[in-house]
Amino acid sequence: MSVFDQSSSVEPYHDILNIKEDAYPKKYGHLIRRLQKAVLDTEMKKRMDFEDGMLDDLKEMQRSIDALEQKAKLVTEEKDRIAEEKERVSEENAELRRQLAELAKV
């Protein structure tokens, strides 16, 4: 798995790694050569770029969803606060009407 260590990534392309075949045991040579071949394949590179773009789009969509969820939470909290305030005002109004009815009797 050390072959995929991101510390050897090539800037600004984090999906391309600078891998030195001689830094790994010979049994991994075939795998490393296949990975290097994939990077050189333009169709594979296009697919990787497309996937990166899709991942960026998905991350942006998730950020938007998170922001909307946060706004919805704030709106719900405000709605609940207003409902409580309305109930309190309604109770005060009922009390004032009761007191006014008592005064009218006098």
N, C-alpha and C positions, 0 to 999 in steps of 0.2 A: 504494500500500500504506500510505501514511501515514494514510489514513482509518482504518485499524484500529490505530493507535498506542494502546496501553493507557494512556498517560499522560493521556488525556482521558476515562478511564472514570469512571462515576458511582458513588460509594460508596453502599451496600455492594454494588451490582450491577456486577461487573466485566465482565459481558457487554453492558452498556449504555454506549455512548460518547456524550459530549457533543460533537457534531459541528456546527461552524459552516460552513454551506454556502459562505459568501463567502470562507472561508479557502482554498478549493480552486479550481482552474481551472473555468471554466464547463462544460467537456466532462464533468466528473464530477458535475454537478448532478443529472442524472437518477438516477445510481447512489445518491447521497446521499439523495435524496428517497425512493427505494425502500427503502433501509435504515431510514430514519426511519418510514416507513409500516409496515414489518414490526414495529417495536417497539410501535407503537400497536395492532396487531392482537392482541386478547386470546388468540386460539387460538395464534398464533405465540408469544406470551409464555409460554403454558402449556407449549408444546412445548420452548421454551428452558429453562424451569425444570425440566421433566422431564429433559432432557438433562443439565443441571447436576447434578441429583440422581443420575443414573446415573453421571456422571463421578466424583462424590464417592464413591459406593459402590464403583466400580471401583478408585479410588485406595486406599480402605480395605482392599479385598480384596487388593490388591497389597502393602500394608504387612503384612497378616496372613501372606501367602505368604512374604514376605521374612523375617519373624520365625520362621516355622516352618522355613524352609530353614536359617536360622542355628542354630536349636535342633537340627535334624537333623545339621548339620555337627558341632556340639559333642558330640552323642551318639555319632556315628561316631568322632570322635577319642578320646572316653573309652573306647569299646568296643575300639578298637585298642590303647590304652594298657593296658587290663585284659588283653587277649590277650597282649601282650608280657610283662606282669608274670606272668601264669599260666605262660607258657613258661619264664621265668627261674626261677620257683619250682619248676617241674617238673624243670628241669635241676639245680637245687640239691638237690632231693629225691633224684634219681637218683644224684648224687655222694655224698650222705650214705649212701644204701643201699650203694653200692659200698664206701665206707670202713667201714661197719658189717660188711659181709661179710668184708672184709680183717681186721678186728679179731677176728671170730669164728673165723677160721682160726688165730689165734695162741693 
